[in-house]
Structures are given as structure tokens and as C-alpha cells.
Amino acid sequence: MSQAADDYVSRSVRYADSDYPVGPAGSGWILFAGVLLGFAGVWNTINGMLAIGKSKVFVADAEYIFSDLRTWGWIILFLGILQLAAAFMLASGSEFARWFGIGVAGLNAIGQLYYVPAQPWWAMAMFAVDILIIYGLAVYAGKRLKTGT
């Protein structure tokens, strides 16, 4: 066996002697991305409802690219529902769920950039969360996770 193969085996089985479960490399990132996708869905759903009700937690007199705060509230609410659906689908481990999760996180990242006038710091934090979700699902999911290679 080559040195690279030995290194991979030693990294993927390093907890074999302990009580920790051994799984394929990257399974932690998939779990992390799925949990983050669920949290982002909950946060966006609540944030969307607050925006629809024109709550006082948003920047006053903000100028949006198009429409108003109530419209962006509906958009963010819809994206939150899609993220929750993607998080539950990701638990099945299907390839479609992986790509659906990447697509929803990408749409939400773009939506959050348009949502910056309403809540600048929150929108940028959610953008960063979406990037982590996309990274985890793009790099570690799919056939690589199922085969453990």
C-alpha cells in the first residue's frame, strides 16, 4: 500500500480503539451541514414572519433593490420552508437531497445579499452559514460518503 493510502486508513480509523463510532471521512461535515440547514430554515422562517408583520427589529426606511420589506419577508419565509424541507430530505442520504440542499443554500445566499438593507449583520451571518452548508454538501456528500472513499 502506498504512503497516501496508509495515511488515509490511519485517519479514517483513528478512533477504532475507543468508544467513538467510526464512519466514512466527511460524515461529520454532512451532519454539520444538515443541522445548519435546519437551523437556517427555522431562523429564516421566523425572520420572514417578522418581516411580513413589519416588526421594529429591521432597519427603518431601508431602500431595497425591488419592492419592500413585506415582499422580502415572504421571500425569506419561502426560502426558510425550502431549507427545512432540504434538511429533512438530507437525512435520507439521497443524491437528490444533496443537490437540492446545495441549490436552496445557494438561493438563500443570494437572497440574503439582497436582504442586507433590512438587517445587515444578520444577513451577512446567514450568508456565511450558507457558504458552510454548500461546502459541506459539495465536498463530502454523494458517492464519496456512501462508499467511504
Secondary structure, DSSP 8 states (H G I E B T S, - for coil): --HHHHHHHHHHTTTTTSSS----TTHHHHHHHHHHHHHHHHHHHHHHHHHHTT-TTS-TT---SSS-HHHHHHHHHHHHHHHHHHHHHHTTT-HHHHHHHHHHHHHHHHHHHHTTTT-HHHHHHHHHHHHHHHHHHHHH-THHHHHT-
